[in-house]
Amino acid sequence: MIDGVVRLKGDEWEIPKGFVPGMRVPARFFLSDTLAALLEPGAVQQLANVATLPGIVRSAYGMPDIHWGYGFPIGGVAAFTLDEGVVSPGGVGFDINCGVRLFTTPLTKADIKKPRELVESLYKAVPTGVGAKSTRKISPSDLTTMMEKGARFAVEAGFGVERDIERCEDRGCMKQADIRAVSAKARARGVPQGGTLGSGNHFLEVQEVSEVYDEEAARAFGLHVGQVCCMIHCGSRGLGHQVCTDHLKTLETATKKYQIALPDRQLACAPLQSPEGKAYFGAMAASANYAWANRQMIMDAARRQFMRMFSLAYEDMPLVYDVTHNVAKIEEYTVDGRRVPLCVHRKGATRSFGPGAPDLPSDLTRIGQPVIIPGSMGTSSYVLKGTAAAMERTFGSTCHGSGRVMSRSQAKKKQTGKEVADRLLEQGIIVRAPNEAAIADEAPDVYKPSSEVVEVVARAGLSALVARLTPIGVIKG
């Protein structure tokens, strides 16, 4: 382990105040010995840097999928007071509200006689890849409504049912959206991309529920062994990226204006109550709403392919849940014995609200929030549930995925996309992507083992295992 880092107990480690100058609180992260061997010194430095930001509460936190990112490490969590705290695009990321949703079907793997045909039909139905444009016409006025209403826009436009909204985090909409803070350039990028998957680690995956760990929670979520499901992972596309780019410039200036000393300029920020901070938060919320509408439209397209191929009814494919892992939100927590509102940044981290928490569907209040953790291409994904311990220890947060251990350029040098696809096909997994490079980028071994990551958060009590899902067919951006 890195000099100066202290093991507290089990999988919990601490970066004490003083590790970097100006730390206001310590930083903590959760890693097994196996994952600790993969830890990048740069990610530790970044997490310590986060602990220097004004108004930070308790600790900066790193999840077991932690790795180096822009400003915050990916897998980073931090909460700030509303009066003295800041908001930072580096604590959200360029792909605002990159998130995951999972819907079920009544099918079993045996029902899918022609898996390649299914994968091809889904690939044709959902525009995929860099700069992919939607086949569904989104007008500028539609875009405005998407940014204001989020998932509800898509449902009201015929891309879903009312129950879908109930099964989205925040009901698929941040009410603080301010479309005035979204530039014309960002809007222009958003208009043609509604309902598209994008590139990078984004995917649409047909999966089988291969194991259930918690029967009660699985029943509540609508999951059972042998069931075919579909998982969607994407975000706010070019619109969110442009919003982040635009406001980073403003907040770099604001950092100097408000005399905020930073150890890293990538942590550019502004006080939450400042005009610059409010503008970024409003534009970020609008981007988050766009992302929820985007995933809703993609899910509708996927559902319709299942309907066409297997004669299913739309209602046969309910949404389990939709979670975001790149966002900042105002949430209430107990600090020093008082309930206070905080601005919680989750950068590559997932909300993990426990039983009785606000914003849960009424039928899940006793169980807790579904937590969806995708694996890397060709490895298992997991459904977990939120816990009271996460609410107390990490501001209701857990991991978001596996976490990269190899850059994309390194991955391409190690193996070709065809080699990866052939190897997965030997395991019975069909892969489809716009090009071979997109497959090589996301090879399973460029990520930490998903099973190890979820075991760490389960041991730490940050979320509890419910089910394991294995891939049948993967569409990569």
C-alpha positions as CSV (number, residue, x, y, z in Angstrom):
1,M,0.0,0.0,0.0
2,I,1.1,3.6,-0.6
3,D,3.1,5.3,2.2
4,G,1.0,7.3,4.5
5,V,-2.2,5.3,3.9
6,V,-3.5,3.5,7.0
7,R,-5.6,0.4,7.1
8,L,-8.5,0.9,9.5
9,K,-10.2,-2.5,9.6
10,G,-11.2,-5.1,7.0
11,D,-11.4,-3.5,3.6
12,E,-11.5,0.1,4.8
13,W,-8.4,2.4,4.4
14,E,-7.8,6.0,5.4
15,I,-5.7,8.8,3.9
16,P,-5.1,11.0,7.0
17,K,-5.3,14.7,7.0
18,G,-1.9,16.1,6.0
19,F,-1.3,13.6,3.3
20,V,-1.5,16.6,1.0
21,P,-1.5,20.2,2.3
22,G,-4.8,21.8,3.0
23,M,-6.9,18.6,3.7
24,R,-10.0,19.7,5.7
25,V,-11.0,16.1,6.4
26,P,-9.5,12.6,5.9
27,A,-10.2,10.5,2.9
28,R,-11.3,6.9,3.0
29,F,-11.6,4.1,0.5
30,F,-12.7,0.4,0.4
31,L,-10.4,-2.2,-1.2
32,S,-9.6,-5.8,-0.7
33,D,-5.9,-6.9,-0.7
34,T,-6.4,-8.1,-4.3
35,L,-7.8,-4.8,-5.4
36,A,-5.3,-2.8,-3.3
37,A,-2.5,-4.3,-5.5
38,L,-4.1,-2.6,-8.5
39,L,-4.5,0.9,-6.8
40,E,-3.0,3.8,-8.8
41,P,-1.0,6.3,-6.7
42,G,-2.7,9.0,-8.8
43,A,-6.1,8.0,-7.7
44,V,-5.1,8.2,-4.0
45,Q,-3.6,11.7,-4.7
46,Q,-6.9,12.8,-6.3
47,L,-9.0,11.5,-3.5
48,A,-6.8,13.4,-1.0
49,N,-7.1,16.5,-3.1
50,V,-10.9,16.3,-3.0
51,A,-10.6,16.5,0.8
52,T,-9.2,20.0,0.5
53,L,-12.4,21.5,-1.0
54,P,-14.3,24.1,1.0
55,G,-17.4,22.8,2.9
56,I,-16.6,19.1,2.6
57,V,-18.3,17.0,5.3
58,R,-16.9,14.1,7.2
59,S,-14.6,12.5,4.6
60,A,-13.9,12.1,0.9
61,Y,-14.7,8.5,-0.1
62,G,-13.4,6.1,-2.7
63,M,-15.3,3.0,-3.8
64,P,-13.5,-0.3,-4.7
65,D,-13.7,0.5,-8.4
66,I,-11.6,3.6,-7.8
67,H,-9.2,4.7,-10.5
68,W,-7.6,7.9,-11.9
69,G,-10.0,10.3,-13.5
70,Y,-10.5,14.0,-14.2
71,G,-10.3,16.0,-10.9
72,F,-12.1,13.5,-8.7
73,P,-11.0,9.9,-9.1
74,I,-13.6,7.7,-10.7
75,G,-15.3,6.0,-7.8
76,G,-15.2,9.2,-5.8
77,V,-17.9,10.5,-3.4
78,A,-17.9,13.8,-1.5
79,A,-20.7,15.8,0.2
80,F,-20.6,19.6,0.8
81,T,-22.6,21.9,3.0
82,L,-24.9,24.3,1.0
83,D,-23.7,27.4,2.7
84,E,-19.9,27.0,2.6
85,G,-19.6,24.1,0.1
86,V,-18.8,24.1,-3.6
87,V,-20.0,22.3,-6.7
88,S,-17.3,20.9,-9.1
89,P,-17.7,19.4,-12.6
90,G,-14.7,17.2,-11.8
91,G,-16.9,15.5,-9.1
92,V,-19.5,14.7,-11.7
93,G,-17.7,13.9,-14.9
94,F,-18.1,14.8,-18.6
95,D,-20.8,12.2,-19.2
96,I,-23.3,13.7,-16.8
97,N,-25.8,11.1,-15.5
98,C,-24.1,8.2,-17.2
99,G,-26.2,5.5,-15.7
100,V,-27.6,2.0,-15.9
101,R,-31.1,0.5,-16.2
102,L,-32.3,-3.0,-16.2
103,F,-35.6,-4.4,-17.5
104,T,-36.8,-8.0,-17.3
105,T,-38.6,-10.3,-19.8
106,P,-40.6,-13.5,-19.2
107,L,-38.2,-15.4,-21.5
108,T,-35.6,-18.0,-20.5
109,K,-32.3,-18.5,-22.4
110,A,-33.8,-21.6,-24.0
111,D,-36.5,-19.4,-25.6
112,I,-33.8,-17.5,-27.5
113,K,-33.3,-19.9,-30.4
114,K,-31.4,-17.4,-32.5
115,P,-29.3,-15.2,-30.2
116,R,-27.3,-13.6,-33.0
117,E,-30.5,-12.6,-34.8
118,L,-31.7,-10.9,-31.5
119,V,-28.4,-9.1,-31.1
120,E,-28.4,-7.9,-34.7
121,S,-32.0,-6.6,-34.4
122,L,-31.2,-4.7,-31.2
123,Y,-28.0,-3.3,-32.9
124,K,-30.1,-2.0,-35.8
125,A,-32.8,-0.6,-33.5
126,V,-30.4,1.4,-31.3
127,P,-27.9,3.8,-33.0
128,T,-24.5,3.0,-31.6
129,G,-21.0,4.5,-31.7
130,V,-19.2,7.8,-31.8
131,G,-21.5,10.6,-33.1
132,A,-24.4,8.2,-33.6
133,K,-27.6,10.0,-34.6
134,S,-31.1,9.1,-33.7
135,T,-33.6,7.7,-36.2
136,R,-36.3,9.3,-34.0
137,K,-36.9,13.0,-34.8
138,I,-36.2,15.2,-31.8
139,S,-37.0,18.9,-32.4
140,P,-35.4,21.8,-30.6
141,S,-38.6,22.2,-28.6
142,D,-38.6,18.4,-27.8
143,L,-35.0,18.9,-26.5
144,T,-36.2,21.6,-24.2
145,T,-38.8,19.3,-22.7
146,M,-36.4,16.5,-22.4
147,M,-34.1,18.7,-20.3
148,E,-37.0,19.9,-18.2
149,K,-39.0,16.6,-17.7
150,G,-36.4,13.8,-18.1
151,A,-37.9,10.4,-18.3
152,R,-41.4,11.7,-18.2
153,F,-40.9,13.4,-21.6
154,A,-40.1,10.1,-23.2
155,V,-43.1,8.3,-21.5
156,E,-45.5,11.1,-22.6
157,A,-44.1,10.9,-26.1
158,G,-45.0,7.2,-26.2
159,F,-41.6,5.7,-25.3
160,G,-42.7,3.9,-22.1
161,V,-45.4,3.5,-19.4
162,E,-46.0,5.4,-16.2
163,R,-44.5,2.6,-14.0
164,D,-41.2,3.3,-15.7
165,I,-41.0,6.7,-14.0
166,E,-41.6,5.2,-10.6
167,R,-38.6,2.9,-11.1
168,C,-36.1,5.6,-11.9
169,E,-33.9,7.3,-9.3
170,D,-35.5,10.7,-8.6
171,R,-38.4,9.6,-10.8
172,G,-36.1,10.3,-13.7
173,C,-36.0,14.1,-13.2
174,M,-33.9,16.6,-11.3
175,K,-36.2,19.6,-10.7
176,Q,-33.3,22.1,-10.4
177,A,-32.8,21.9,-14.2
178,D,-32.1,25.4,-15.7
179,I,-32.1,25.2,-19.5
180,R,-31.0,28.8,-19.7
181,A,-27.5,27.6,-18.6
182,V,-27.3,25.1,-21.5
183,S,-25.4,26.6,-24.4
184,A,-26.6,26.6,-28.0
185,K,-23.6,24.4,-28.9
186,A,-24.7,21.8,-26.3
187,R,-28.3,21.9,-27.5
188,A,-27.1,21.4,-31.1
189,R,-25.2,18.3,-30.0
190,G,-28.2,17.0,-28.1
191,V,-30.9,17.3,-30.8
192,P,-29.7,14.4,-33.1
193,Q,-28.6,12.1,-30.3
194,G,-31.8,11.4,-28.3
195,G,-32.2,7.6,-28.1
196,T,-28.6,6.7,-29.0
197,L,-26.1,4.5,-27.1
198,G,-22.9,6.4,-27.8
199,S,-19.4,4.9,-27.6
200,G,-16.7,3.9,-25.1
201,N,-17.9,1.7,-22.2
202,H,-21.6,2.2,-23.0
203,F,-23.5,-0.9,-23.9
204,L,-26.8,-2.7,-24.3
205,E,-26.6,-6.3,-23.0
206,V,-28.9,-9.3,-23.1
207,Q,-28.4,-11.2,-19.9
208,E,-29.6,-14.3,-17.9
209,V,-30.2,-14.2,-14.2
210,S,-27.8,-17.0,-13.2
211,E,-27.9,-16.8,-9.4
212,V,-30.1,-15.3,-6.7
213,Y,-28.6,-14.6,-3.2
214,D,-31.6,-12.8,-1.6
215,E,-35.0,-14.4,-2.6
216,E,-37.1,-11.8,-0.9
217,A,-35.4,-8.8,-2.6
218,A,-35.2,-10.6,-5.9
219,R,-39.0,-11.2,-5.9
220,A,-39.5,-7.5,-5.0
221,F,-37.3,-6.5,-7.9
222,G,-39.0,-9.0,-10.3
223,L,-36.0,-11.3,-10.7
224,H,-35.7,-15.1,-10.8
225,V,-33.1,-17.6,-11.9
226,G,-33.1,-18.4,-15.6
227,Q,-34.8,-15.2,-16.6
228,V,-33.6,-13.1,-19.6
229,C,-33.1,-9.4,-18.9
230,C,-31.7,-6.5,-20.8
231,M,-29.3,-3.9,-19.3
232,I,-28.6,-0.5,-20.8
233,H,-25.6,1.7,-19.9
234,C,-25.2,5.2,-21.3
235,G,-25.5,8.9,-20.4
236,S,-26.2,12.4,-21.7
237,R,-24.1,12.0,-24.9
238,G,-22.6,15.1,-26.6
239,L,-25.0,17.4,-24.7
240,G,-23.7,16.5,-21.3
241,H,-20.0,16.6,-22.5
242,Q,-20.5,20.1,-23.9
243,V,-22.2,21.3,-20.7
244,C,-19.2,20.1,-18.7
245,T,-16.8,21.7,-21.1
246,D,-18.6,25.0,-21.2
247,H,-18.9,25.4,-17.4
248,L,-15.4,24.2,-16.6
249,K,-14.1,27.4,-18.3
250,T,-16.5,29.5,-16.2
251,L,-15.6,27.7,-13.0
252,E,-11.9,28.0,-13.6
253,T,-12.4,31.7,-13.5
254,A,-14.8,31.5,-10.6
255,T,-12.2,29.5,-8.6
256,K,-9.9,32.6,-8.8
257,K,-12.7,35.0,-8.2
258,Y,-13.7,33.4,-4.9
259,Q,-10.1,32.8,-3.9
260,I,-10.4,29.1,-3.6
261,A,-7.0,27.4,-3.3
262,L,-6.8,24.2,-5.2
263,P,-4.1,21.5,-5.4
264,D,-5.3,20.6,-8.9
265,R,-6.9,22.9,-11.4
266,Q,-9.1,20.0,-12.6
267,L,-11.0,20.5,-9.4
268,A,-12.3,23.9,-10.6
269,C,-15.4,24.8,-8.6
270,A,-17.6,27.6,-7.3
271,P,-19.6,28.1,-4.1
272,L,-23.0,26.4,-4.4
273,Q,-24.8,29.7,-3.7
274,S,-22.8,31.7,-6.3
275,P,-24.2,32.6,-9.7
276,E,-21.6,30.4,-11.4
277,G,-22.3,27.5,-9.1
278,K,-26.0,27.7,-9.6
279,A,-25.6,28.0,-13.4
280,Y,-23.5,24.8,-13.5
281,F,-25.8,22.9,-11.2
282,G,-28.8,23.9,-13.3
283,A,-27.1,22.9,-16.6
284,M,-25.9,19.6,-15.0
285,A,-29.5,18.8,-13.9
286,A,-30.8,19.6,-17.4
287,S,-28.2,17.2,-18.8
288,A,-29.1,14.5,-16.3
289,N,-32.8,14.8,-17.4
290,Y,-31.7,14.4,-21.0
291,A,-29.8,11.2,-20.0
292,W,-32.9,9.7,-18.3
293,A,-35.0,10.5,-21.4
294,N,-32.3,9.0,-23.6
295,R,-32.2,5.7,-21.7
296,Q,-36.0,5.6,-21.7
297,M,-36.0,5.9,-25.5
298,I,-33.3,3.2,-25.9
299,M,-35.3,0.9,-23.6
300,D,-38.4,1.4,-25.7
301,A,-36.6,0.5,-28.8
302,A,-35.2,-2.6,-27.2
303,R,-38.6,-3.6,-25.8
304,R,-40.1,-3.3,-29.3
305,Q,-37.5,-5.7,-30.7
306,F,-38.4,-8.3,-28.1
307,M,-42.1,-7.8,-28.8
308,R,-41.5,-8.3,-32.5
309,M,-39.3,-11.4,-32.2
310,F,-41.0,-13.2,-29.3
311,S,-44.7,-11.9,-29.4
312,L,-44.4,-10.3,-26.0
313,A,-46.6,-7.6,-24.6
314,Y,-45.0,-4.3,-23.7
315,E,-46.1,-4.8,-20.1
316,D,-44.2,-8.1,-20.0
317,M,-40.9,-6.2,-19.8
318,P,-41.0,-4.1,-16.6
319,L,-38.2,-1.8,-15.6
320,V,-36.3,-3.1,-12.5
321,Y,-34.7,0.3,-11.8
322,D,-32.6,3.1,-13.4
323,V,-29.6,4.4,-11.4
324,T,-27.1,7.2,-12.2
325,H,-23.4,7.2,-11.3
326,N,-22.2,10.7,-12.5
327,V,-24.1,13.4,-10.8
328,A,-24.3,15.9,-7.9
329,K,-27.6,16.1,-5.9
330,I,-29.1,17.8,-2.9
331,E,-29.8,15.1,-0.3
332,E,-30.4,15.1,3.5
333,Y,-28.1,13.3,5.9
334,T,-27.4,13.3,9.7
335,V,-24.3,15.2,10.5
336,D,-23.3,15.8,14.1
337,G,-26.8,14.7,15.2
338,R,-28.7,17.0,12.9
339,R,-30.4,16.4,9.6
340,V,-28.9,18.7,7.0
341,P,-29.1,19.1,3.3
342,L,-25.9,18.4,1.5
343,C,-24.7,18.5,-2.1
344,V,-23.5,14.9,-2.7
345,H,-21.1,14.4,-5.7
346,R,-21.0,10.8,-7.0
347,K,-18.4,10.4,-9.8
348,G,-18.4,6.8,-10.9
349,A,-20.4,5.9,-7.8
350,T,-24.0,4.7,-7.4
351,R,-26.7,5.7,-5.0
352,S,-27.4,3.0,-2.4
353,F,-30.5,4.1,-0.4
354,G,-31.5,1.7,2.3
355,P,-34.9,0.6,3.6
356,G,-37.2,3.5,4.6
357,A,-35.1,6.1,2.6
358,P,-36.9,8.8,0.7
359,D,-37.5,8.6,-3.1
360,L,-38.0,4.8,-3.1
361,P,-41.1,3.3,-4.9
362,S,-43.7,2.4,-2.2
363,D,-43.3,-1.3,-2.9
364,L,-39.6,-1.2,-2.3
365,T,-39.5,1.0,0.9
366,R,-39.1,-2.1,3.1
367,I,-36.4,-3.7,0.9
368,G,-34.3,-0.8,-0.2
369,Q,-33.2,0.6,-3.6
370,P,-32.1,-1.7,-6.4
371,V,-28.4,-1.1,-7.1
372,I,-27.2,-2.2,-10.6
373,I,-23.5,-2.9,-11.0
374,P,-22.5,-3.8,-14.5
375,G,-19.5,-6.1,-15.2
376,S,-17.1,-5.7,-17.9
377,M,-17.9,-7.1,-21.3
378,G,-18.1,-10.9,-21.0
379,T,-18.2,-10.9,-17.1
380,S,-21.1,-11.0,-14.6
381,S,-23.2,-8.0,-13.7
382,Y,-24.9,-7.8,-10.3
383,V,-28.1,-6.5,-8.7
384,L,-27.7,-5.4,-5.1
385,K,-29.9,-3.5,-2.7
386,G,-29.2,-0.3,-0.7
387,T,-28.4,-0.5,3.0
388,A,-28.8,1.6,6.1
389,A,-25.0,1.3,6.6
390,A,-24.4,3.1,3.3
391,M,-26.7,6.0,4.5
392,E,-24.6,6.3,7.6
393,R,-21.1,5.7,6.3
394,T,-20.9,6.9,2.6
395,F,-23.8,9.3,2.1
396,G,-25.9,6.5,0.6
397,S,-23.2,5.5,-2.0
398,T,-21.6,2.3,-3.3
399,C,-19.5,1.3,-6.4
400,H,-20.7,1.7,-10.0
401,G,-18.8,-1.0,-11.9
402,S,-15.6,-2.8,-12.2
403,G,-13.1,0.0,-12.7
404,R,-10.4,0.1,-15.5
405,V,-6.9,-1.2,-14.9
406,M,-5.7,-0.6,-18.4
407,S,-5.9,2.4,-20.8
408,R,-7.7,2.0,-24.1
409,S,-4.4,2.4,-26.0
410,Q,-2.8,-0.3,-23.9
411,A,-5.9,-2.6,-24.5
412,K,-5.6,-2.2,-28.3
413,K,-1.9,-3.1,-28.2
414,K,-2.6,-6.2,-26.2
415,Q,-5.2,-7.8,-28.4
416,T,-7.4,-7.2,-31.4
417,G,-11.2,-6.8,-31.3
418,K,-11.5,-9.9,-33.3
419,E,-9.5,-11.9,-30.8
420,V,-11.7,-10.7,-28.0
421,A,-14.9,-11.4,-29.9
422,D,-13.8,-14.9,-30.8
423,R,-12.8,-15.7,-27.3
424,L,-16.2,-14.5,-26.0
425,L,-18.0,-16.4,-28.7
426,E,-16.3,-19.6,-27.4
427,Q,-18.0,-18.8,-24.1
428,G,-21.3,-18.5,-25.8
429,I,-21.4,-14.7,-25.7
430,I,-22.1,-12.8,-28.9
431,V,-20.6,-9.3,-29.3
432,R,-21.6,-6.6,-31.8
433,A,-19.9,-3.2,-32.2
434,P,-19.4,-0.5,-34.8
435,N,-15.7,-1.6,-35.3
436,E,-13.1,-4.0,-33.8
437,A,-11.4,-1.2,-31.9
438,A,-14.5,-0.6,-29.8
439,I,-14.3,-4.3,-28.8
440,A,-10.6,-4.3,-28.0
441,D,-11.1,-1.1,-25.9
442,E,-13.5,-2.9,-23.6
443,A,-12.0,-6.4,-23.3
444,P,-12.9,-8.1,-20.0
445,D,-9.3,-8.1,-18.7
446,V,-8.9,-4.4,-18.9
447,Y,-11.2,-4.1,-15.9
448,K,-11.0,-5.2,-12.3
449,P,-13.0,-8.4,-11.5
450,S,-16.6,-7.4,-11.0
451,S,-17.1,-10.2,-8.5
452,E,-14.3,-8.9,-6.3
453,V,-15.6,-5.3,-6.4
454,V,-19.1,-6.2,-5.3
455,E,-17.8,-8.5,-2.6
456,V,-16.0,-5.6,-1.1
457,V,-19.0,-3.3,-0.9
458,A,-21.1,-6.3,0.4
459,R,-18.6,-7.0,3.2
460,A,-18.4,-3.3,4.0
461,G,-22.2,-3.2,4.2
462,L,-22.5,-0.5,1.5
463,S,-24.9,-2.7,-0.5
464,A,-26.2,-6.2,-0.3
465,L,-26.1,-8.9,-3.0
466,V,-29.4,-9.8,-4.6
467,A,-28.6,-11.5,-8.0
468,R,-25.9,-12.2,-10.5
469,L,-26.5,-11.9,-14.3
470,T,-24.4,-13.3,-17.0
471,P,-24.2,-12.0,-20.6
472,I,-25.8,-13.7,-23.6
473,G,-25.2,-10.9,-26.2
474,V,-23.4,-7.6,-25.9
475,I,-23.7,-4.5,-28.1
476,K,-20.8,-2.1,-27.5
477,G,-20.5,1.5,-28.4
